[in-house]
Amino acid sequence: MPDEDNRVIIVGGGPAGLMLACELSLAGTRAVVLEKRNQRAQRSTGGLLHPSCIDAFNQRGWAERFRTEETPKWNRTHFGLIYTELTEAWAEKESYFLVPQWKTEQVLEEIASELGAEIRLGVEVIGIRQDKSGVTARIRAANGDEEMDGAYLVACDGARSPVAEYAQFEYDVLAPSYYGMTADFPTTGSEAANFETGLYPGGQFGVLPYSEDYTRFMTIEFTGEPQGAETPVTTEEIRDSIQRVTGKCPELGTPLFSRRYGNPTKLARSYRDRRVFLVGDAAHAHPPHSGDGLVTAIHDAVNLGWKLAAVMRGNSSHPLLDSYHVERYPVGRRACVRAHAQIPLMHPLDHAKSLREIFTELMAFENVRQYLIEYTTQVRYPIGYPERPFTLDSHPLLGARFPDVAVKTLHGKHRVSELMHSGHGVLLMLSGNQSRSPELGDLSNMIDTVAALPAADIDAKTLLIRPDGIIAWADRSGTDDTGLLAAAKAWFG
């Protein structure tokens, strides 16, 4: 097979692109990441890691590389900046980990490189073309322009994705742009004490004393289109934004780090155009206050990675790739809706006071908090088969993420996530019958069969788990081999 026929070009070396490179490389597919930045940043705007991201890392055995027992947790949640403390029952499941995004990128790049992915910094994609046989990216680097061929190309290049523009993807704009700024300044006095974090008529303001050495100032204005990332951020621009939001003008020195951001809330009408795919913010862009951007992007990558690898190996047909849009588009839409729905609680502030009063009372109810917390991250895909379509009566585990409980196998007790480290599918036989193993034929090289004793926390005797952790088949009796084989063929054959 020619080199370019076994290569996926990933444009964008943020968390989404790097996670996709990890997944592809784990599955034996060559991945090359093209990142426009010349070097990795040691500061970033994002500083929280959602527990669902940790779940995705954990099923590959990487979680401890991102956080340790000492990693601080953020045990609060909010909706429209109406904060509530997580109860003890929720804290373990939904607390964010305080891990800066630059650290997440660093670890993902290390893993991707260890698995064999190629990471190229300082490379900009300036055009693409595609046909039935593959994709060609025109790239610009320090040593000049060149072309790179691949079987597929994935845009992980952000909300203003040049690749999406080159490929002429269409978007639905759900809300106008906002204007956000983040800047870190040396801590030299009590300037930060003169400002109160919270909502103002002009927008949102935050000040965080990150350490003894520097303080972070943040603003979000709910109207306004920011300049592009190529235009340098000036101290005057930062001061003007703080002035517009708070009505005060701080004395600031030279920033250690600064970034502007903002874009309309928009959703791609399709996540795929033949051999080009959109992942993360390139597919669904929304304001950062929702907290769903990174986790949604990571799970986009996990969903797409194993499917691309299966088609590249020749184990699955091209229609498998259509399921990426079918499954992830509704999740991206919910992320956009959840973010957009919070705006009326914050802006215009004088009109939002009554609404905030009602929502403050509503969020005292556990079921309301649960609904708002899980609105985007609790995913269940409507997985069905011609002989057994998905209905309300389908097994509740079908299409959901696997329950990460301990099961007793021939080799001792293992959590289900430990069985997923290879990146293969997993057929979990929970009948206690160690000798029974359904005949999977040629599919057995993509599915690891594990026999275990029945588990009280799993209402099934047979589970077929896809490489992304989604349950493709659940059978309470453990005897429906016809349905199991149909599921295995649909996703692996």
HELIX and SHEET records of a PDB file:
HELIX    1   1 ASP A    3  ASN A    6  5                                   4    
HELIX    2   2 PRO A   15  LEU A   26  1                                  12    
HELIX    3   3 PRO A   51  ASN A   58  1                                   8    
HELIX    4   4 ALA A   63  ARG A   65  5                                   3    
HELIX    5   5 GLU A   88  GLU A   94  1                                   7    
HELIX    6   6 GLN A  101  LEU A  115  1                                  15    
HELIX    7   7 PRO A  162  TYR A  166  1                                   5    
HELIX    8   8 GLU A  191  ASN A  194  5                                   4    
HELIX    9   9 THR A  235  THR A  246  1                                  12    
HELIX   10  10 GLY A  280  ALA A  282  5                                   3    
HELIX   11  11 PRO A  288  SER A  290  5                                   3    
HELIX   12  12 GLY A  293  ARG A  313  1                                  21    
HELIX   13  13 PRO A  319  ALA A  341  1                                  23    
HELIX   14  14 ILE A  343  LEU A  345  5                                   3    
HELIX   15  15 LEU A  349  LEU A  362  1                                  14    
HELIX   16  16 GLU A  366  GLU A  374  1                                   9    
HELIX   17  17 VAL A  416  MET A  420  5                                   5    
HELIX   18  18 GLY A  441  ASN A  445  5                                   5    
HELIX   19  19 ASP A  481  PHE A  492  1                                  12    
SHEET    1   A 6 GLU A 118  LEU A 121  0                                        
SHEET    2   A 6 ARG A  30  GLU A  35  1                                        
SHEET    3   A 6 ARG A   7  VAL A  11  1                                        
SHEET    4   A 6 TYR A 152  ALA A 155  1                                        
SHEET    5   A 6 VAL A 276  LEU A 278  1                                        
SHEET    6   A 6 ARG A 272  ASP A 273 -1                                        
SHEET    1   B 2 LYS A  73  TRP A  74  0                                        
SHEET    2   B 2 TYR A  96  PHE A  97 -1                                        
SHEET    1   C 2 ARG A  76  PHE A  79  0                                        
SHEET    2   C 2 ILE A  82  GLU A  85 -1                                        
SHEET    1   D 3 GLU A 124  ASP A 131  0                                        
SHEET    2   D 3 GLY A 134  ALA A 141 -1                                        
SHEET    3   D 3 GLY A 144  GLY A 150 -1                                        
SHEET    1   E 3 TYR A 171  ALA A 175  0                                        
SHEET    2   E 3 THR A 265  ALA A 268 -1                                        
SHEET    3   E 3 HIS A 284  ALA A 285 -1                                        
SHEET    1   F 5 GLY A 198  TYR A 200  0                                        
SHEET    2   F 5 GLY A 203  LEU A 208 -1                                        
SHEET    3   F 5 TYR A 214  GLU A 221 -1                                        
SHEET    4   F 5 TYR A 179  PRO A 186 -1                                        
SHEET    5   F 5 PHE A 257  TYR A 261 -1                                        
SHEET    1   G 2 ALA A 406  THR A 409  0                                        
SHEET    2   G 2 GLY A 412  ARG A 415 -1                                        
SHEET    1   H 4 ILE A 447  ALA A 451  0                                        
SHEET    2   H 4 GLY A 425  MET A 429  1                                        
SHEET    3   H 4 THR A 462  ILE A 465 -1                                        
SHEET    4   H 4 ILE A 471  ASP A 475 -1                                        
END                                                                             
